[in-house]
Amino acid sequence: MKNKMKHTIELITLMHDTLTDVIKFLDDNKYSNTKIREKVDMVLNHSKLANKAEREIEIVQVKNCLNDLDKKRKKEDTVHKQLFGV
């Protein structure tokens, strides 16, 4: 099974990387103590919603992996039955 959330994961990764770059820019340009820096930091590092979203993606990835393994096992079982009649 192909990852059904491939594009979603790519988008979230891009957004995370962009926010990380914004934090670095703000810090490098002496904007460490600004409201916008606080907001970006909150979204990037301390948001319960972001943490929940990451967990949801991890769960989907694990489920996809388990589904792939299950399909592989079923295919191997079919081959085994064809070869050995068991």
Summary of the structure (lengths in Angstrom):
residues: 86
radius of gyration: 21.5
end to end distance: 27.1
largest distance: 72.9
contacts: 185
relative contact order: 0.11
helix: 84%
strand: 0%
